[in-house]
Amino acid sequence: MMQGGGWRLLVAWPHRHTCVRSFYQKQPLTNAAVQKKRSELFTKEAKRQAALITDVEKIEVKYYGQPENCSLIMNKNMSTPYHCAQHINQVIMERAVLAEVDGQVWDMHRPLEDDCSLSFLHFRQNDPYYANKAFWRSASVMLGAMLESAFKDNIYVELCSFPSPNVRSGSFVYDVDLKIPTWKPTKEELRVLSGEMVKLVMANNTFERLEVDASLALEMFSDNRFKKIQIPHIAAQSSSGNTVVLYKVGDFVEISCGPMISNTSYLGKVSVVAVHPIETNEGQLFRVQGVALPKGFMLNHFSYGLLEKRAEKLNSGRIPVIPTSESWAPQKELLTA
């Protein structure tokens, strides 16, 4: 059904659990309001951090790659690998999904912090391992973003986490609490969800990275029972012992150490193919699964259909442990690249 000029998934739940009714009575939240709050806090903090840079310092960036090696003079803590690519070559700028800075995989829009060496990573290189992992990870984040906005306001979606990206698994994943007892989506509902993913791709949104104090992250995610307990454990694992890395894509904010691909347009054909109930230590979540190709990679309908069929099988990635105490072990994907 069309609502407000865009598709919204309508699901009739004939039997609602008492705990679900209690949830809505105690916490009359909407995903749109929560998403707006997080986005505004992210933007405010990004501006605050940018204002702290009062003097422009120059750094030397030594680029290695096609069409030729060169040195660039850029601005410390301001210039990004993407800015460097703009100075080098339009083809490089358009195909690079990640950078490698002094041997470390780096987001294209993450500012450079000192003199460094630079090269770029893309999907068609001889070994696209890091590009593929970032692609799968970014697709999971986009899946989470889509799930937060695809349902009507009476379905409050709480995103839990996604397992570490594994291309061999055949699908990217997000585990989510929909506050509903059962759901086996129809083919039409899966098509609607796939269409929402396509909208995210076409929005061409940049993955913005920001490292923030744990207290701010807790404020952002105070309405998510999973992430507000994950955050202190994630912060404790950071180099500072008290920070969390966030990514913003459109108005959606997520926790992950990344790295992510440059922007959403690097997903080509994309489908949401399955929703599986999974049992956790605190009850049932839904594992939502999708499959996608990088932009520019073409398969005929039959071959892509085989990928979709494979991706329908329950992804064997780690089942989340719902945080219930300080002894909770942080999930690897939230702590490492």
Wavefront OBJ file of the C-alpha trace (Angstrom):
o trace
v 0.000 0.000 0.000
v 1.195 3.499 -0.796
v 1.382 5.882 2.176
v 2.540 9.495 2.049
v 4.035 9.116 -1.416
v 6.193 6.085 -0.556
v 5.790 2.382 0.089
v 5.213 1.312 3.660
v 4.988 -2.334 4.623
v 1.576 -3.156 6.063
v 1.369 -6.297 8.174
v -1.756 -7.361 10.057
v -0.975 -9.021 13.373
v -4.093 -10.915 14.546
v -2.668 -11.799 17.960
v -0.529 -9.315 19.871
v 1.344 -10.424 22.963
v 0.724 -8.617 26.238
v 4.412 -7.629 26.391
v 4.066 -5.942 23.017
v 1.067 -3.910 24.227
v 2.979 -2.947 27.360
v 5.896 -1.796 25.248
v 3.759 0.646 23.301
v 2.066 1.905 26.441
v 5.371 2.606 28.170
v 7.398 3.771 25.186
v 5.328 5.516 22.473
v 8.302 5.986 20.142
v 8.498 6.176 16.374
v 11.504 5.220 14.338
v 11.301 8.486 12.388
v 11.605 10.566 15.562
v 14.446 8.478 16.967
v 16.304 8.541 13.639
v 15.935 12.323 13.421
v 17.324 12.753 16.949
v 20.400 10.644 16.193
v 21.019 12.395 12.894
v 20.826 15.846 14.470
v 23.178 14.880 17.310
v 25.646 13.393 14.804
v 25.615 16.536 12.644
v 25.981 18.823 15.657
v 28.988 16.869 16.927
v 30.593 16.779 13.470
v 30.345 20.570 13.273
v 31.748 20.924 16.800
v 34.759 18.781 15.964
v 35.348 20.637 12.688
v 35.313 23.969 14.559
v 38.176 22.758 16.747
v 40.510 22.893 13.724
v 41.509 26.556 13.755
v 44.852 26.367 11.928
v 45.337 24.785 8.524
v 48.408 22.517 8.536
v 49.805 21.037 5.348
v 50.731 17.371 4.936
v 52.410 15.472 2.116
v 50.466 12.563 0.642
v 52.484 10.207 -1.555
v 50.129 8.473 -3.972
v 51.062 5.112 -5.530
v 49.018 3.793 -8.430
v 47.577 4.555 -11.847
v 47.988 6.657 -13.913
v 51.290 7.516 -12.168
v 52.822 7.965 -8.734
v 52.728 11.514 -7.420
v 52.891 13.676 -4.299
v 50.053 15.891 -3.124
v 50.043 18.679 -0.571
v 46.797 18.429 1.395
v 45.266 19.784 4.621
v 45.811 17.862 7.860
v 42.596 16.554 9.493
v 40.546 18.101 6.700
v 41.482 16.509 3.366
v 40.276 12.978 2.690
v 41.335 10.254 0.249
v 38.345 11.282 -1.848
v 39.739 14.814 -2.105
v 43.068 13.331 -3.180
v 41.341 11.231 -5.851
v 39.714 14.389 -7.206
v 43.200 15.802 -7.816
v 44.509 12.644 -9.458
v 42.046 11.308 -11.990
v 38.278 11.189 -12.510
v 38.339 7.449 -13.218
v 40.144 6.834 -9.914
v 37.676 9.084 -8.110
v 34.679 7.222 -9.536
v 35.824 3.630 -8.992
v 37.662 3.828 -5.638
v 35.546 2.445 -2.796
v 38.270 2.402 -0.128
v 41.723 3.823 0.447
v 44.864 2.320 1.909
v 46.738 4.828 4.076
v 50.179 3.722 5.291
v 49.001 0.138 4.806
v 45.791 0.642 6.804
v 42.388 0.287 5.150
v 40.759 3.727 5.309
v 37.352 5.223 4.527
v 37.290 7.438 1.445
v 35.711 10.317 3.405
v 37.808 9.990 6.577
v 40.243 12.912 7.014
v 43.967 12.206 6.744
v 45.834 12.773 9.985
v 49.496 13.173 8.945
v 52.051 12.733 6.165
v 51.255 9.372 4.584
v 51.328 7.041 1.618
v 48.074 6.487 -0.245
v 46.610 3.984 -2.670
v 43.051 3.094 -3.633
v 41.035 -0.133 -3.525
v 38.241 -1.136 -5.890
v 36.184 -4.177 -6.871
v 38.045 -5.103 -10.057
v 41.564 -5.326 -8.659
v 43.366 -8.661 -8.484
v 42.544 -9.185 -4.820
v 39.363 -7.288 -3.858
v 39.191 -8.866 -0.374
v 38.932 -5.602 1.585
v 36.633 -3.979 -0.955
v 34.301 -6.978 -0.854
v 34.195 -7.025 2.964
v 33.441 -3.306 3.065
v 30.744 -3.839 0.413
v 29.013 -6.565 2.452
v 29.358 -4.571 5.701
v 27.942 -1.433 4.081
v 25.051 -3.427 2.630
v 24.193 -4.634 6.151
v 24.173 -1.038 7.388
v 21.909 -0.040 4.508
v 19.639 -2.984 5.350
v 19.375 -1.650 8.908
v 18.601 1.826 7.598
v 15.865 0.440 5.384
v 14.301 -1.601 8.197
v 14.082 1.462 10.441
v 11.935 3.276 7.899
v 10.008 0.565 6.000
v 7.314 -0.188 8.582
v 4.352 1.837 9.803
v 4.791 3.908 12.956
v 3.101 1.334 15.203
v 5.980 -1.107 14.576
v 8.919 0.146 16.635
v 12.032 -1.422 15.134
v 15.034 -2.034 17.396
v 18.147 -2.988 15.463
v 20.419 -5.374 17.315
v 23.553 -6.087 15.257
v 24.907 -7.801 12.168
v 27.496 -10.593 12.013
v 30.937 -9.982 10.592
v 30.686 -9.783 6.781
v 31.417 -13.052 5.014
v 31.009 -13.042 1.237
v 31.082 -16.851 1.177
v 27.887 -16.919 3.257
v 25.959 -15.707 0.207
v 24.026 -12.966 1.991
v 24.394 -9.805 4.026
v 22.402 -9.716 7.247
v 20.810 -7.619 9.961
v 19.293 -9.036 13.164
v 16.347 -7.005 14.393
v 13.595 -6.971 17.015
v 10.287 -6.010 15.397
v 8.197 -6.468 18.579
v 5.949 -8.919 16.755
v 5.455 -12.630 17.475
v 5.676 -14.138 13.979
v 6.313 -13.011 10.449
v 6.803 -14.914 7.227
v 6.884 -12.204 4.559
v 5.167 -12.776 1.250
v 6.999 -12.398 -2.043
v 5.271 -9.046 -2.506
v 6.490 -7.815 0.891
v 10.047 -8.877 0.031
v 9.737 -6.965 -3.251
v 8.633 -3.876 -1.312
v 11.650 -4.178 1.003
v 13.926 -4.662 -2.015
v 12.448 -1.535 -3.570
v 13.274 0.429 -0.418
v 16.875 -0.778 -0.689
v 16.982 0.419 -4.300
v 15.829 3.858 -3.118
v 18.789 3.974 -0.707
v 21.158 3.061 -3.516
v 19.758 5.766 -5.782
v 20.004 8.378 -3.014
v 23.796 8.273 -3.505
v 24.391 9.022 0.174
v 27.931 9.253 1.529
v 28.996 7.067 4.453
v 30.133 9.695 6.963
v 32.472 8.503 9.718
v 32.690 10.144 13.146
v 34.405 9.079 16.356
v 32.525 10.315 19.420
v 32.668 10.088 23.187
v 30.762 7.149 24.631
v 28.467 9.504 26.552
v 27.229 11.064 23.321
v 26.763 7.651 21.714
v 24.679 6.612 24.718
v 22.526 9.711 24.305
v 22.026 8.940 20.621
v 21.039 5.330 21.232
v 19.167 5.743 24.511
v 16.048 4.421 22.761
v 17.702 1.155 21.689
v 17.975 -1.419 24.477
v 20.649 -3.401 22.631
v 23.050 -0.665 21.642
v 22.959 1.322 24.866
v 24.474 -1.691 26.651
v 26.826 -2.546 23.781
v 28.297 0.964 23.751
v 30.291 0.869 27.034
v 31.898 -2.425 26.027
v 32.724 -1.108 22.554
v 34.173 2.097 24.004
v 36.352 0.118 26.422
v 37.956 -1.638 23.425
v 38.834 1.625 21.650
v 42.360 3.061 21.653
v 41.225 5.897 23.938
v 39.141 3.611 26.123
v 36.103 5.868 25.849
v 35.123 6.465 22.222
v 32.795 4.875 19.691
v 32.958 5.040 15.890
v 29.687 5.937 14.187
v 28.601 6.082 10.565
v 25.839 8.226 9.143
v 24.201 7.478 5.814
v 21.340 9.810 4.999
v 19.586 10.292 8.350
v 20.511 6.839 9.638
v 23.257 6.486 12.265
v 24.965 3.170 13.047
v 27.758 1.844 15.264
v 30.635 0.071 13.513
v 34.406 0.349 13.277
v 34.042 -0.013 9.510
v 35.442 0.766 7.065
v 32.511 1.387 4.710
v 32.351 1.912 0.972
v 32.390 5.489 -0.288
v 28.640 5.868 -0.865
v 25.443 3.905 -1.372
v 25.559 4.097 -5.167
v 28.252 1.396 -5.279
v 25.530 -1.199 -4.758
v 24.172 -2.364 -8.075
v 21.387 -4.936 -8.270
v 20.089 -5.646 -4.757
v 17.375 -7.867 -3.271
v 15.981 -8.629 0.168
v 15.422 -12.362 -0.086
v 14.539 -13.849 3.309
v 13.483 -13.195 6.906
v 14.270 -15.967 9.403
v 13.244 -16.123 13.074
v 16.288 -16.753 15.262
v 16.395 -17.679 18.928
v 18.645 -15.750 21.291
v 19.238 -15.880 25.021
v 16.458 -13.288 25.428
v 13.974 -14.636 22.940
v 13.262 -14.278 19.239
v 14.729 -11.845 16.739
v 14.394 -11.784 12.963
v 17.427 -12.275 10.721
v 16.805 -10.267 7.555
v 18.972 -11.313 4.608
v 19.831 -9.755 1.263
v 22.112 -10.164 -1.712
v 23.659 -7.558 -4.016
v 26.184 -7.010 -6.789
v 28.627 -4.097 -6.968
v 27.716 -1.382 -9.445
v 28.823 -2.287 -12.953
v 28.817 -6.058 -12.364
v 26.201 -7.638 -14.604
v 24.514 -11.037 -14.411
v 21.615 -12.338 -16.466
v 18.295 -12.940 -14.745
v 18.843 -16.693 -14.380
v 22.319 -16.371 -12.827
v 21.220 -13.657 -10.416
v 18.252 -15.825 -9.495
v 20.668 -18.548 -8.409
v 22.398 -16.059 -6.108
v 19.031 -15.083 -4.644
v 18.112 -18.730 -4.068
v 21.384 -19.366 -2.286
v 20.948 -16.231 -0.171
v 17.536 -17.405 1.060
v 19.121 -20.081 3.267
v 19.599 -19.105 6.902
v 22.908 -17.267 7.153
v 25.183 -19.138 9.552
v 26.759 -15.955 10.933
v 27.028 -15.625 14.675
v 23.717 -15.411 16.512
v 23.723 -12.288 18.702
v 23.930 -12.584 22.468
v 21.397 -10.122 23.846
v 23.202 -7.937 26.394
v 21.745 -8.439 29.839
v 24.714 -7.734 32.114
v 28.194 -6.276 32.285
v 29.594 -9.695 31.477
v 28.283 -9.475 27.917
v 31.014 -10.157 25.351
v 31.078 -7.534 22.552
v 30.416 -8.841 19.058
v 33.457 -8.857 16.830
v 31.854 -6.904 13.979
v 31.225 -3.930 16.233
v 34.857 -3.828 17.355
v 37.004 -4.645 14.317
v 37.105 -4.090 10.584
l 1 2 3 4 5 6 7 8 9 10 11 12 13 14 15 16 17 18 19 20 21 22 23 24 25 26 27 28 29 30 31 32 33 34 35 36 37 38 39 40 41 42 43 44 45 46 47 48 49 50 51 52 53 54 55 56 57 58 59 60 61 62 63 64 65 66 67 68 69 70 71 72 73 74 75 76 77 78 79 80 81 82 83 84 85 86 87 88 89 90 91 92 93 94 95 96 97 98 99 100 101 102 103 104 105 106 107 108 109 110 111 112 113 114 115 116 117 118 119 120 121 122 123 124 125 126 127 128 129 130 131 132 133 134 135 136 137 138 139 140 141 142 143 144 145 146 147 148 149 150 151 152 153 154 155 156 157 158 159 160 161 162 163 164 165 166 167 168 169 170 171 172 173 174 175 176 177 178 179 180 181 182 183 184 185 186 187 188 189 190 191 192 193 194 195 196 197 198 199 200 201 202 203 204 205 206 207 208 209 210 211 212 213 214 215 216 217 218 219 220 221 222 223 224 225 226 227 228 229 230 231 232 233 234 235 236 237 238 239 240 241 242 243 244 245 246 247 248 249 250 251 252 253 254 255 256 257 258 259 260 261 262 263 264 265 266 267 268 269 270 271 272 273 274 275 276 277 278 279 280 281 282 283 284 285 286 287 288 289 290 291 292 293 294 295 296 297 298 299 300 301 302 303 304 305 306 307 308 309 310 311 312 313 314 315 316 317 318 319 320 321 322 323 324 325 326 327 328 329 330 331 332 333 334 335 336 337
